Amino acid sequence: MIQLLCPTHWTEYELLDCGDFEKLERFGNVVLRRPEPQAVWKKVYSEDVWKKKTQIFFKGRSATAGDWIKQNKALPDRWNIAYKNNDIEFKLRLGLTSFKHVGVFPEQAVNWDYSSACIKKFQDPQPKVLNLFAYTGAASMAAKSAGADTTHVDSIKQVVNWANENQELSQLNDIRWVVEDALKFVKRELKRGKKYHGIILDPPAFGHGPNGEKWKLEDHIQEMMQDVVQLLNPEEHFLILNTYSLGFSSVIVENLIRTSFPQVENLETGELFLQASSGVKLPLGVFGKFAKFKS
Ligand SMILES: C[S@@+](CC[C@H](N)C(=O)[O-])C[C@H]1O[C@@H](n2cnc3c(N)ncnc32)[C@H](O)[C@@H]1O
């Protein structure tokens, strides 16, 4: 059955409203207004309410870049938020980037909870987790905080440095940082005979390796899936595949997983969304995940 999942307990993050191609969100004490291409419906709160609540808004300069405009000078460019659930706890440094991102994708909290629950359930006392396309590392912090020996792979040095800041801020240590093309790294690990208990993949629609290697979701995901499942520890494991390419459905993700890994057990697929306090739901990607445990 296809599931619809959203984080429900994260008090430091709140989607207030969305619509008319924008979203209004609170990260800690800071309320941001920024573009959201999927919000094709009418916003629920009035423009007056949006104006009153907004502290910082994003003004586009081109299709991909823009500037953040603050309502007063005391508002920060950088600030921290914390995440806590069951046995995991970490902090993230947020920042206003010119690409309208702030350093975290809050809907992913559902996946952090899944990976940490699997890590706690494994019999191996220090399971190995591989986070591919790992960005500023929220999923790496969750895995490390749950006790996994964690490897973080991303092609951009600056975002890996940002992830390293998050590790320090969270008082965690020993995450293995890799700045490399994700597909190349997976192929190298296969050659070395490496195995991982957990693999998290959150590939973008388009991307580049550090040496210009091209990543295009529909062209490369099949090869990636076929390689990555061979890295799984055969006795106990989990895998999370997340995509947010417009047009990719959870049935596509199910087919990708089943055809790459016919022996899959406990497969769950569905859509991730954020519940706005105004009442609407904002869809933010599809997932497929599965786990196997020793009995
Ligand atoms: C949207 S982010 C993933 C979000 C992340 N999983 C999270 O929840 O915080 C996509 C990341 O993939 C990285 N990337 C793009 N192409 C890549 C490639 N070929 N190899 C490795 N990383 C790549 C980008 O630098 C970016 O940080």
The ligand as a MOL file (V3000), in Angstrom:
LIG
                    3D

  0  0  0     0  0            999 V3000
M  V30 BEGIN CTAB
M  V30 COUNTS 27 29 0 0 0
M  V30 BEGIN ATOM
M  V30 1 C 19.0880 17.8110 -2.6720 0
M  V30 2 S 20.5510 17.2810 -2.0780 0 CHG=1
M  V30 3 C 20.1110 15.8800 -1.1530 0
M  V30 4 C 19.4970 16.2510 0.1690 0
M  V30 5 C 20.0060 15.4950 1.3890 0
M  V30 6 N 19.8790 14.0720 1.2390 0
M  V30 7 C 19.3230 15.9640 2.6730 0
M  V30 8 O 18.2280 15.5150 3.0110 0
M  V30 9 O 19.8820 16.8480 3.3380 0 CHG=-1
M  V30 10 C 21.3930 16.6490 -3.4970 0
M  V30 11 C 22.9000 16.6130 -3.2580 0
M  V30 12 O 23.4950 15.8060 -4.2940 0
M  V30 13 C 24.7950 16.3110 -4.5570 0
M  V30 14 N 25.2150 15.7930 -5.8640 0
M  V30 15 C 24.7640 16.1360 -7.0810 0
M  V30 16 N 25.3690 15.3870 -8.0410 0
M  V30 17 C 26.2100 14.5340 -7.4020 0
M  V30 18 C 27.0870 13.5070 -7.8230 0
M  V30 19 N 27.2390 13.2090 -9.1090 0
M  V30 20 N 27.7700 12.8060 -6.8840 0
M  V30 21 C 27.6330 13.0990 -5.5640 0
M  V30 22 N 26.8070 14.0770 -5.0910 0
M  V30 23 C 26.1120 14.7810 -5.9960 0
M  V30 24 C 24.6070 17.8190 -4.4750 0
M  V30 25 O 25.8430 18.4590 -4.1980 0
M  V30 26 C 23.5970 17.9730 -3.3290 0
M  V30 27 O 24.2460 18.2140 -2.0990 0
M  V30 END ATOM
M  V30 BEGIN BOND
M  V30 1 1 1 2
M  V30 2 1 2 3
M  V30 3 1 2 10
M  V30 4 1 3 4
M  V30 5 1 4 5
M  V30 6 1 5 6
M  V30 7 1 5 7
M  V30 8 2 7 8
M  V30 9 1 7 9
M  V30 10 1 10 11
M  V30 11 1 11 12
M  V30 12 1 11 26
M  V30 13 1 12 13
M  V30 14 1 13 14
M  V30 15 1 13 24
M  V30 16 1 14 15
M  V30 17 1 14 23
M  V30 18 2 15 16
M  V30 19 1 16 17
M  V30 20 1 17 18
M  V30 21 2 17 23
M  V30 22 1 18 19
M  V30 23 2 18 20
M  V30 24 1 20 21
M  V30 25 2 21 22
M  V30 26 1 22 23
M  V30 27 1 24 25
M  V30 28 1 24 26
M  V30 29 1 26 27
M  V30 END BOND
M  V30 END CTAB
M  END
